[in-house]
Amino acid sequence: MPDYLFNTALHLGINVAALMCNMKFPMKINIIPTKKLAVLSAAFCAVMLAFSTNASALTIGDSQELGFVDPGLPAGDANRTLFVNTMIGLALGGSTHVIVGPHDNFITRSNNDFGPLPTAVFALNGSTTTIDLGTGLYSYLYAKYDGPNFGAEVWYVGNLSGIITIPATGGGYGLSGWTLFGPGGVQVPGGGITVMLLGVALGALGIARRFLMS
């Protein structure tokens, strides 16, 4: 290689190296402080809570119990509706008899106070132990256990939503089937509770944003 070409290349290489050394390549790695990370995690949990599905496991005699029917016969839709509406009309802890044909049904009301209750309107029947209540669709759940051998448990479900489970047995007898009654109660997560949770979630996200940008 001629000397003048070599010297030119060398001079050019030196200039390029110097230029690269003087250049600034901004590279910023943002590491979220522990305190801000905790705030972000709390906001995420609030959002998940706001949109989570309400799931409950009902049991016989629990705080959702409206009352009990013994024996709950005949077990047709009209009679079940009659039994529940009779129960609604009782005072807390009260009881009465409803005679249908040869069957004397003893109806008792629990001491659980759910406030003013709407009239029961037949909605649908089922037989599984897992039930999807939807949101605000139903007020009462009537579960019959083994024909004449036990009776029927009635729960108030107007303040519940989503997937629930009920016992497979009652008094040692298997579940014969259940009936849901509408209309929905006044305390449903699809109304005020959901709006409240959504407000909490949005507020938490706003706080988290201000922390992260500060």
C-alpha positions in Angstrom: 0.0 0.0 0.0 1.4 3.4 -0.9 2.5 5.5 2.1 0.0 8.3 1.4 -2.9 5.8 1.5 -1.7 4.2 4.7 -1.3 7.6 6.4 -4.8 8.7 5.2 -6.5 5.6 6.5 -4.6 5.8 9.8 -5.5 9.5 10.2 -9.2 8.7 9.4 -9.3 5.8 11.9 -7.9 8.0 14.6 -10.4 10.7 13.9 -13.3 8.1 13.9 -12.1 6.6 17.2 -11.9 10.1 18.8 -15.3 11.0 17.6 -16.8 7.8 19.0 -15.2 8.5 22.4 -16.6 12.0 22.5 -20.1 10.9 21.5 -22.6 10.4 24.3 -25.0 7.5 24.0 -27.8 8.1 26.5 -28.9 4.8 28.0 -31.0 5.1 31.1 -32.2 2.1 33.1 -35.1 2.9 35.4 -35.2 0.8 38.6 -38.4 1.2 40.5 -37.7 1.9 44.2 -39.0 -0.6 46.7 -41.6 1.9 48.1 -43.0 2.6 44.7 -43.1 -1.0 43.8 -45.2 -1.7 46.9 -47.6 1.0 45.9 -47.9 -0.4 42.4 -48.5 -3.9 43.8 -51.3 -2.6 46.1 -53.0 -0.9 43.1 -52.8 -4.1 41.1 -54.5 -6.0 44.0 -57.2 -3.3 44.2 -58.0 -3.7 40.5 -58.1 -7.5 40.8 -60.4 -7.2 43.8 -62.8 -4.9 41.9 -63.2 -7.3 39.1 -63.1 -10.6 41.0 -66.1 -13.0 41.1 -67.9 -13.4 44.3 -67.8 -17.1 45.3 -69.5 -18.5 48.3 -70.0 -21.9 49.9 -73.4 -22.1 51.6 -74.1 -24.5 54.4 -77.3 -25.5 56.2 -78.0 -23.1 59.1 -75.4 -20.5 58.0 -75.8 -16.7 58.1 -77.5 -16.8 54.6 -80.2 -19.2 55.8 -83.8 -17.8 55.4 -85.5 -20.9 56.9 -86.4 -24.5 56.6 -89.4 -26.5 55.3 -90.2 -30.0 56.7 -90.8 -32.1 54.7 -91.4 -29.8 51.7 -94.0 -31.9 49.9 -95.4 -32.0 47.3 -92.3 -30.8 45.6 -93.8 -29.0 42.6 -92.8 -25.5 41.5 -96.0 -23.9 42.7 -95.7 -25.5 46.1 -92.1 -24.5 46.5 -93.0 -20.9 45.6 -95.8 -21.1 48.2 -93.4 -22.4 50.9 -90.9 -19.6 50.3 -93.4 -16.8 50.2 -95.0 -18.2 53.4 -91.6 -18.2 55.0 -91.0 -14.5 53.9 -94.1 -13.5 55.7 -93.0 -14.9 59.0 -91.4 -12.9 61.8 -87.8 -13.7 62.6 -87.7 -17.0 64.4 -91.4 -17.6 63.6 -93.0 -20.8 62.3 -96.3 -22.0 60.8 -97.9 -25.0 59.1 -98.8 -25.2 55.4 -101.0 -28.3 54.6 -100.9 -29.4 50.9 -103.0 -32.6 50.4 -101.9 -35.2 52.9 -98.7 -33.4 53.7 -98.3 -31.1 56.7 -95.3 -28.9 56.0 -93.8 -27.2 59.0 -92.1 -23.9 57.9 -89.7 -22.1 60.2 -88.0 -18.7 59.7 -84.4 -18.2 60.8 -83.3 -15.2 63.0 -81.2 -13.8 60.1 -82.5 -10.3 59.2 -82.1 -9.4 55.6 -84.3 -6.4 55.7 -87.4 -6.0 53.5 -87.7 -9.0 51.2 -89.3 -9.2 47.7 -91.9 -11.7 46.8 -90.5 -15.0 45.5 -91.0 -15.6 41.8 -90.1 -19.0 40.3 -87.1 -18.8 38.0 -85.5 -22.2 37.3 -84.6 -25.7 38.7 -81.4 -27.6 38.9 -79.7 -30.5 40.6 -76.0 -29.7 40.8 -74.1 -28.6 43.9 -72.4 -25.7 41.9 -74.7 -22.9 40.9 -74.1 -19.7 38.9 -76.1 -16.9 40.4 -75.0 -14.3 37.8 -75.4 -10.8 39.2 -78.6 -9.7 40.9 -80.8 -12.3 39.1 -82.1 -14.2 42.1 -83.3 -13.6 45.7 -83.8 -17.1 47.1 -82.4 -20.6 46.7 -84.5 -23.6 47.8 -82.7 -26.9 48.1 -84.7 -30.2 48.7 -82.9 -33.1 50.3 -84.1 -36.7 49.8 -87.8 -36.5 49.4 -89.8 -37.0 52.7 -86.7 -38.0 54.7 -85.3 -34.6 55.6 -86.7 -31.4 54.1 -85.8 -28.2 52.3 -83.2 -25.6 53.2 -83.9 -22.0 51.9 -81.2 -19.4 51.6 -81.4 -15.7 50.8 -79.0 -15.1 47.9 -80.0 -11.5 46.9 -76.7 -10.3 48.3 -74.6 -12.9 46.5 -73.4 -13.2 42.9 -71.3 -15.5 40.8 -70.5 -19.1 41.5 -71.7 -20.6 44.7 -71.8 -24.2 46.1 -74.4 -25.9 48.3 -74.1 -29.1 50.4 -74.4 -32.4 48.6 -76.2 -33.8 51.6 -78.5 -32.6 54.4 -79.2 -34.5 57.6 -77.4 -37.5 56.0 -79.6 -37.4 52.9 -78.6 -36.5 49.3 -79.6 -33.4 47.4 -82.8 -34.1 45.3 -82.7 -30.7 43.5 -82.9 -27.0 43.9 -85.0 -24.0 42.8 -84.0 -20.4 42.3 -86.4 -17.6 42.8 -86.3 -14.0 41.6 -86.4 -11.1 41.6 -82.9 -10.1 42.7 -82.4 -8.5 46.1 -81.5 -4.9 46.6 -77.9 -5.5 47.7 -76.3 -6.9 44.6 -72.6 -6.5 43.7 -73.6 -5.5 40.2 -75.0 -2.3 41.7 -73.5 -0.1 44.4 -70.8 -2.5 45.6 -69.3 -2.9 42.2 -69.3 0.8 41.6 -67.6 1.3 44.9 -64.9 -1.3 44.2 -64.3 0.2 40.7 -63.9 3.7 42.3 -61.4 2.2 44.8 -59.4 0.5 42.0 -59.3 3.7 39.8 -58.2 5.7 42.8 -55.5 3.3 43.6 -54.2 3.4 40.0 -54.2 7.2 40.1 -52.1 7.2 43.3 -49.7 4.6 41.9 -49.3 6.7 38.7 -48.4 9.8 40.8 -45.9 7.8 42.9 -44.2 6.3 39.8 -43.9 9.6 38.0 -42.5 11.5 41.0 
